[in-house]
Amino acid sequence: MPDEDYNTGQIYLRLIDDKLDNVYFPSRGHFGRFEYAVSREGLGSDTDFDQAKLGYFHAYGWGSNVLIGGLDIRTTLGGDAPIQNLYRLGGFQNLSGYEQDELTGQQFGLAKVVYMRRIRDLQFFKAYVGASLEVGNAWEDTGDIGDDLIFAGSAFVGVDTPIGPIYLGYGHAEGNNQSLYLFLGPLFSFR
């Protein structure tokens, strides 16, 4: 398949409310995001389409325990987004068991619950163990939203270090999709 260049020209509005006490291992607070993007040929885009994103995550902690719940919904409205604007799903706590960004589509939905427990405090390090349950998928057509939901989960160990968080995890999803994860970076990302 020949390489094709796609141009995107957009105007977007992004509203964020971030009250998490820790971006890497939150124990209380919430994070909410609404984004709406308009892509038009008059702005330099190859196609006309609109996209909307809505996400909310809430952390509730007691003692050494934390429960985090969240919902992330993304949709393409009024046209078809080109390949570089498709939503991507898969990877650690984003349908764990699938590879990073393995699933793509014009629509996207993900709900998850994460439990973490702080197990150790050392001088500059805090260690956690946890698990997640996730359900969602990516779809091409709005009429397919909610069909073929994929259930997944993960178990992990995380360490909050001065250079950032480190995670070692295992993910499993329906269809015997399995992955091991070792990476440096935030557990919760809202890309």
LINWOTA-V940163 format. One record per helix or strand. SS is the DSSP state (H for helix, E for strand). FROM is the first residue (numbers start at 1). TO is the last residue. If there is no record, write none. Layout:
ss:SS from:FROM to:TO
ss:SS from:FROM to:TO
This chain:
ss:E from:10 to:18
ss:E from:29 to:39
ss:H from:41 to:43
ss:E from:49 to:62
ss:E from:65 to:77
ss:H from:83 to:85
ss:E from:87 to:89
ss:E from:103 to:105
ss:E from:107 to:121
ss:E from:126 to:139
ss:H from:142 to:144
ss:E from:150 to:161
ss:E from:164 to:173
ss:H from:174 to:176
ss:E from:177 to:184
